Structures are given as C-alpha cells and as structure tokens.
C-alpha cells in the first residue's frame, strides 16, 4: 500500500492557492502566484505605463494589493480577476501622475505679476540633476510637500487640484470664505514650490 508521502500531488490551481492563502495567510502561496504571473504582470504594466522602472515598481504594488484583497474576494477565475486588478492599478497610476504633473506645472508657473517663476539656481548642471530627481520620484515629493502644509492649505490644495472643485464649491464644503480659499491656495502653492526647490534642486 502506498503511503501518502509517495503519492505525487498535482500542482495547486490558482484558485486553490487563493483559498488556502485566505485560510492560512501563508505568504509562500503569494510567492507561488508571483512565480507564475510576475512576468505577465510586468508585461501588462509596460503596455499601460511604457516605463520600465515604474512597471517594475507597480508589479510589487499589485502583488501587495492582491495579498490584501484575496481574503475578502471570492475568486472563481484568477486570471480574469488579476487582470482587473492590474488594469485598475495602472489606470490609477496614470491618473495620479497626470494630476501631480498638473499641480507641479501650476506651482512653478504661479500667476503672481503674470511672471513665470524659475528655480533660484543659476547652475544648469544642478538644475538638470534636480529635474532627473523630479522625474524619478515626483509623486513622493509632491505628497510630502502637500503633507507639510497647514490643514487649511492642505484642504484647499486637495479639493482644488485633485477633486477639481471650483472656488465656490470649496467655499460651500468648508468653513472658509472665497477670499480665504484664494489665499490658502496661493500660499499653499508657494509653500509646495519652496519645498520642492529645497528637496529637488539642492
């Protein structure tokens, strides 16, 4: 009679791996999914992002997300479900990048005296290095810059640039007057600009 140990087991299906992970939380099971799908996730990210480093970064993000989602998600077809996660995360990253780029452009082109504000450094080499740093981690730097604002400026910047609220809509949803909203936005943009100059160009 064969013992259990001598019986060759079939590889677990993707769906069974998900069920076992939901029950045990064993991260090795996620590692198995990564072995099976990591290169495919990377390829899908590249199609959306057209950027090698961002795609590599997003692969890690996606597997962290599926690790969090699996326990609360009934998965009948892992392939299809994984693709929806990939698509959602890629589109979110694209939208986020567009919003941050728009905010950065606005911050460095403030309307004060109708003049374009340029970096305070005259050394083009230093500015060039700073611009490379902006390209590599602009999202993180802008996030930190916004976090550094006082609560009033943070609220107005978030509502205006990310929620696309008008001055009047911000006034309606906050205790601030229109004059205060304009002031918080102007000062918030100036503070973000100073933060980015300090951390990106020095």
C-alpha contacts under 8 A as a table, 3 or more apart, distances in Angstrom:
res1	aa1	res2	aa2	distance
2	X	6	X	6.31
2	X	7	X	7.14
3	X	6	X	5.48
3	X	7	X	6.93
4	X	7	X	5.45
5	X	8	X	7.87
12	X	16	X	5.97
12	X	17	X	6.21
13	X	16	X	5.13
13	X	17	X	6.24
14	X	17	X	5.11
14	X	18	X	6.35
14	X	33	X	7.20
14	X	78	X	6.18
15	X	18	X	5.05
15	X	19	X	6.30
15	X	75	X	6.50
15	X	76	X	6.53
15	X	77	X	6.83
15	X	78	X	5.97
16	X	19	X	4.94
16	X	20	X	6.10
17	X	20	X	5.14
17	X	21	X	6.05
17	X	29	X	6.13
17	X	30	X	7.97
17	X	33	X	7.93
18	X	21	X	5.09
18	X	22	X	6.11
18	X	29	X	7.74
18	X	70	X	6.37
18	X	71	X	7.85
18	X	75	X	7.56
19	X	22	X	5.12
19	X	23	X	6.31
19	X	71	X	7.83
20	X	23	X	5.04
20	X	24	X	5.97
20	X	25	X	7.68
20	X	26	X	7.97
20	X	29	X	7.83
21	X	24	X	5.12
21	X	25	X	4.76
21	X	26	X	5.63
21	X	27	X	7.35
21	X	29	X	6.21
21	X	30	X	7.53
21	X	70	X	7.66
21	X	71	X	7.30
22	X	25	X	5.83
22	X	70	X	6.25
22	X	71	X	4.27
22	X	72	X	7.81
23	X	71	X	7.57
26	X	29	X	5.88
26	X	30	X	7.61
27	X	30	X	5.16
27	X	31	X	6.40
28	X	31	X	4.76
28	X	32	X	6.37
29	X	32	X	5.07
29	X	33	X	6.56
30	X	33	X	5.02
30	X	34	X	6.17
30	X	63	X	7.72
30	X	67	X	6.88
31	X	34	X	4.92
31	X	35	X	6.28
32	X	35	X	5.07
32	X	36	X	6.38
33	X	36	X	5.07
33	X	37	X	5.93
33	X	38	X	7.53
34	X	37	X	5.18
34	X	38	X	4.65
34	X	63	X	7.44
35	X	38	X	5.83
36	X	39	X	7.81
37	X	40	X	5.11
37	X	41	X	6.03
38	X	41	X	5.20
38	X	42	X	6.26
38	X	59	X	7.13
39	X	42	X	5.05
39	X	43	X	6.22
40	X	43	X	5.03
40	X	44	X	6.23
41	X	44	X	5.13
41	X	45	X	6.17
41	X	59	X	6.27
41	X	86	X	7.06
42	X	45	X	5.10
42	X	46	X	6.21
42	X	55	X	6.03
42	X	56	X	6.40
42	X	59	X	5.88
43	X	46	X	5.12
43	X	47	X	6.48
44	X	47	X	5.22
44	X	48	X	6.74
44	X	86	X	7.37
45	X	48	X	5.26
45	X	49	X	5.90
45	X	50	X	7.73
45	X	55	X	5.23
45	X	58	X	7.28
45	X	59	X	7.47
45	X	86	X	7.16
45	X	90	X	6.46
46	X	49	X	5.14
46	X	50	X	4.86
46	X	51	X	6.13
46	X	52	X	6.70
46	X	55	X	5.66
47	X	50	X	5.87
48	X	90	X	6.36
48	X	91	X	7.70
49	X	54	X	7.21
49	X	55	X	6.62
49	X	90	X	7.03
49	X	94	X	7.21
50	X	55	X	7.79
51	X	54	X	5.52
51	X	55	X	5.97
52	X	55	X	5.20
52	X	56	X	6.25
53	X	56	X	5.14
53	X	57	X	6.20
54	X	57	X	5.04
54	X	58	X	6.07
55	X	58	X	5.03
55	X	59	X	6.23
56	X	59	X	5.27
56	X	60	X	6.95
57	X	60	X	5.58
57	X	61	X	6.58
58	X	61	X	4.80
58	X	62	X	5.98
58	X	89	X	7.83
58	X	90	X	7.77
59	X	62	X	5.15
59	X	63	X	6.37
60	X	63	X	5.33
60	X	64	X	6.24
61	X	64	X	5.13
61	X	65	X	6.16
62	X	65	X	4.94
62	X	66	X	6.20
62	X	85	X	7.23
62	X	86	X	6.68
62	X	89	X	7.10
63	X	66	X	5.11
63	X	67	X	6.10
64	X	67	X	5.13
64	X	68	X	6.48
65	X	68	X	5.15
65	X	69	X	6.09
66	X	69	X	4.82
66	X	70	X	5.73
66	X	82	X	7.87
66	X	85	X	7.64
67	X	70	X	5.69
67	X	71	X	7.72
68	X	71	X	6.81
69	X	72	X	5.70
69	X	73	X	6.07
70	X	73	X	5.11
70	X	74	X	7.56
70	X	75	X	7.71
75	X	78	X	6.02
75	X	81	X	7.08
77	X	80	X	5.73
77	X	81	X	6.33
78	X	81	X	5.06
78	X	82	X	5.86
79	X	82	X	5.27
79	X	83	X	6.35
80	X	83	X	5.22
80	X	84	X	6.51
81	X	84	X	5.23
81	X	85	X	6.50
82	X	85	X	5.11
82	X	86	X	6.23
83	X	86	X	4.97
83	X	87	X	6.04
84	X	87	X	5.15
84	X	88	X	6.03
85	X	88	X	5.15
85	X	89	X	6.15
86	X	89	X	5.30
86	X	90	X	6.07
87	X	90	X	5.21
87	X	91	X	6.08
88	X	91	X	5.35
88	X	92	X	6.06
89	X	92	X	5.01
89	X	93	X	6.11
90	X	93	X	5.08
90	X	94	X	6.22
91	X	94	X	5.04
91	X	95	X	6.11
92	X	95	X	5.16
92	X	96	X	5.99
93	X	96	X	5.02
93	X	97	X	6.06
94	X	97	X	5.20
94	X	98	X	6.26
95	X	98	X	5.17
95	X	99	X	6.28
96	X	99	X	5.15
96	X	100	X	6.21
97	X	100	X	5.17
97	X	101	X	6.03
97	X	139	X	6.93
98	X	101	X	5.14
98	X	102	X	6.14
99	X	102	X	5.11
99	X	103	X	6.21
99	X	161	X	7.26
99	X	162	X	6.68
100	X	103	X	5.05
100	X	104	X	6.07
100	X	138	X	7.54
100	X	139	X	6.42
100	X	142	X	7.00
101	X	104	X	5.10
101	X	105	X	6.10
102	X	105	X	5.19
102	X	106	X	6.20
103	X	106	X	5.09
103	X	107	X	6.04
103	X	161	X	6.63
104	X	107	X	5.01
104	X	108	X	6.24
104	X	142	X	7.83
105	X	108	X	5.35
105	X	109	X	6.09
106	X	109	X	5.02
106	X	110	X	6.07
107	X	110	X	5.73
107	X	189	X	5.31
107	X	190	X	6.91
107	X	192	X	7.12
107	X	193	X	5.80
108	X	116	X	7.13
108	X	117	X	5.74
108	X	118	X	6.85
108	X	193	X	6.50
109	X	115	X	7.48
109	X	116	X	4.94
109	X	117	X	5.70
110	X	114	X	7.56
110	X	115	X	7.30
110	X	116	X	6.50
110	X	117	X	6.66
110	X	189	X	7.91
111	X	114	X	4.83
111	X	115	X	6.43
111	X	116	X	7.49
112	X	115	X	6.22
119	X	122	X	7.87
119	X	127	X	7.76
119	X	197	X	6.89
119	X	201	X	7.98
121	X	124	X	7.63
121	X	126	X	7.54
121	X	127	X	6.87
121	X	201	X	7.93
122	X	127	X	7.89
123	X	126	X	5.52
123	X	127	X	6.41
124	X	127	X	4.95
124	X	128	X	5.94
125	X	128	X	5.06
125	X	129	X	6.38
126	X	129	X	5.16
126	X	130	X	6.22
126	X	201	X	6.63
126	X	202	X	7.29
127	X	130	X	4.91
127	X	131	X	6.17
127	X	201	X	5.86
128	X	131	X	5.06
128	X	132	X	6.37
129	X	132	X	5.15
129	X	133	X	6.40
129	X	201	X	7.21
130	X	133	X	5.08
130	X	134	X	6.28
130	X	200	X	4.99
130	X	201	X	4.30
130	X	202	X	7.16
131	X	134	X	4.91
131	X	135	X	6.29
131	X	200	X	7.39
131	X	201	X	7.45
132	X	135	X	5.14
132	X	136	X	6.37
133	X	136	X	5.13
133	X	137	X	6.28
133	X	138	X	7.47
133	X	200	X	6.30
134	X	137	X	5.61
134	X	138	X	4.71
134	X	141	X	7.83
134	X	200	X	6.45
135	X	138	X	5.77
137	X	140	X	5.55
137	X	141	X	6.35
138	X	141	X	5.16
138	X	142	X	6.07
139	X	142	X	5.31
139	X	143	X	6.11
140	X	143	X	5.08
140	X	144	X	6.21
141	X	144	X	5.14
141	X	145	X	6.08
141	X	196	X	6.98
141	X	199	X	7.97
142	X	145	X	4.88
142	X	146	X	6.12
142	X	192	X	7.56
142	X	196	X	7.43
143	X	146	X	5.23
143	X	147	X	6.16
144	X	147	X	4.96
144	X	148	X	6.27
145	X	148	X	5.21
145	X	149	X	6.99
145	X	191	X	7.85
145	X	192	X	5.29
145	X	195	X	5.85
145	X	196	X	6.91
146	X	149	X	5.46
146	X	154	X	6.16
146	X	157	X	7.91
146	X	192	X	6.59
147	X	154	X	7.13
149	X	152	X	7.94
149	X	153	X	5.87
149	X	154	X	5.42
149	X	188	X	6.60
149	X	191	X	7.23
149	X	192	X	7.75
150	X	153	X	5.50
150	X	154	X	5.99
151	X	154	X	5.02
151	X	155	X	6.05
152	X	155	X	5.26
152	X	156	X	6.36
152	X	184	X	6.53
153	X	156	X	5.24
153	X	157	X	5.97
153	X	184	X	4.79
153	X	185	X	6.17
153	X	187	X	7.29
153	X	188	X	5.14
154	X	157	X	5.30
154	X	158	X	6.05
154	X	188	X	7.21
155	X	158	X	5.30
155	X	159	X	6.14
156	X	159	X	5.20
156	X	160	X	5.91
156	X	170	X	7.09
156	X	181	X	6.48
156	X	184	X	6.54
156	X	185	X	6.03
157	X	160	X	5.26
157	X	161	X	5.87
157	X	162	X	7.69
157	X	184	X	7.88
157	X	185	X	5.88
157	X	188	X	6.78
157	X	189	X	7.75
158	X	161	X	5.60
158	X	162	X	5.27
158	X	163	X	6.60
159	X	162	X	5.76
159	X	163	X	4.76
159	X	164	X	6.26
159	X	165	X	5.56
159	X	170	X	6.84
160	X	163	X	5.93
160	X	164	X	4.96
160	X	165	X	4.79
160	X	166	X	6.40
160	X	167	X	7.60
160	X	170	X	7.53
161	X	164	X	5.32
161	X	165	X	7.45
165	X	168	X	7.95
165	X	169	X	5.65
165	X	170	X	6.15
166	X	169	X	5.10
166	X	170	X	6.23
167	X	170	X	5.20
167	X	171	X	6.24
167	X	178	X	6.39
167	X	181	X	6.80
167	X	182	X	7.48
168	X	171	X	5.02
168	X	172	X	6.18
168	X	178	X	6.84
169	X	172	X	5.00
169	X	173	X	6.29
170	X	173	X	5.19
170	X	174	X	5.98
170	X	176	X	7.86
170	X	181	X	7.35
171	X	174	X	5.34
171	X	175	X	6.76
171	X	176	X	5.57
171	X	177	X	5.74
171	X	178	X	5.89
171	X	181	X	7.06
172	X	175	X	7.73
176	X	179	X	7.98
176	X	180	X	5.74
176	X	181	X	6.14
177	X	180	X	5.08
177	X	181	X	6.19
178	X	181	X	5.00
178	X	182	X	6.26
179	X	182	X	5.29
179	X	183	X	6.23
180	X	183	X	4.97
180	X	184	X	6.01
181	X	184	X	5.14
181	X	185	X	6.11
182	X	185	X	5.18
182	X	186	X	6.09
183	X	186	X	5.15
183	X	187	X	6.02
184	X	187	X	5.22
184	X	188	X	5.65
185	X	188	X	4.96
185	X	189	X	6.01
186	X	189	X	5.31
186	X	190	X	6.28
187	X	190	X	5.00
187	X	191	X	6.10
188	X	191	X	5.11
188	X	192	X	6.14
189	X	192	X	5.07
189	X	193	X	6.10
190	X	193	X	5.09
190	X	194	X	6.25
191	X	194	X	5.08
191	X	195	X	6.11
192	X	195	X	5.02
192	X	196	X	6.13
193	X	196	X	5.19
193	X	197	X	6.07
194	X	197	X	5.10
194	X	198	X	6.08
195	X	198	X	5.19
195	X	199	X	6.20
196	X	199	X	5.20
196	X	200	X	5.39
196	X	201	X	7.44
197	X	200	X	5.38
197	X	201	X	5.21
197	X	202	X	7.07
198	X	201	X	6.11
198	X	202	X	5.82
199	X	202	X	6.18
